[in-house]
Amino acid sequence: MTKTAESFKENYQKLQEIAQKLSDSSEVDIDELVPMVDEATRAYQLCKSRIEAVESALTNRLENEKIENKDD
């Protein structure tokens, strides 16, 4: 697997862990909340950016195939 895929996977896992921790806790330690939100925000942005890049690459590939098929 490439580093980018691992990075997406790792960051997605971070998001799941933070969400699970927040949903399992009846009370969240206020001192942990801001760092958790910061970490989740960074992980979310990386995941979102990667998904957008993949969507763009797939769209470009499909458009190129349409053009190639028209030429045939």
C-alpha positions in Angstrom: 0.0 0.0 0.0 1.2 3.5 -0.7 2.0 6.0 2.0 -1.0 8.1 0.9 -3.4 5.2 1.3 -2.0 4.4 4.7 -2.2 8.0 5.7 -5.9 8.1 4.7 -6.5 4.8 6.6 -4.7 6.0 9.7 -6.5 9.3 9.8 -9.9 7.7 9.2 -9.1 5.4 12.1 -8.3 8.4 14.3 -11.7 9.9 13.4 -13.4 6.7 14.4 -11.5 6.4 17.7 -12.2 10.0 18.7 -15.9 9.6 17.8 -16.1 6.4 19.8 -14.3 8.0 22.8 -16.8 10.9 22.7 -19.8 8.7 22.4 -18.7 6.3 25.1 -18.0 9.0 27.6 -20.8 10.4 29.7 -18.4 13.3 30.6 -15.5 14.5 28.5 -12.4 15.9 30.2 -12.5 19.5 29.2 -8.6 19.5 29.0 -8.7 16.7 26.4 -11.5 18.2 24.3 -9.6 20.9 22.4 -6.7 18.6 21.5 -9.2 15.9 20.4 -11.1 18.4 18.2 -7.8 19.7 16.7 -6.7 16.1 15.9 -10.0 15.2 14.5 -10.1 18.4 12.4 -6.7 17.6 10.9 -7.6 14.0 10.2 -10.9 15.0 8.6 -9.2 17.6 6.4 -6.7 15.0 5.2 -9.4 12.4 4.5 -11.5 14.9 2.7 -8.6 16.1 0.6 -7.7 12.6 -0.4 -11.3 11.7 -1.3 -11.6 14.8 -3.5 -8.3 13.9 -5.2 -9.5 10.4 -6.0 -12.9 11.7 -7.2 -11.1 14.2 -9.5 -8.8 11.5 -10.9 -11.7 9.2 -11.6 -13.7 11.9 -13.3 -10.7 12.8 -15.5 -10.2 9.1 -16.4 -13.9 8.7 -17.3 -13.9 11.8 -19.4 -10.7 10.7 -21.2 -12.3 7.3 -21.9 -15.4 9.0 -23.3 -13.2 11.1 -25.7 -11.3 8.0 -26.8 -14.5 6.0 -27.4 -15.9 8.9 -29.6 -12.8 8.8 -31.7 -13.3 5.1 -32.5 
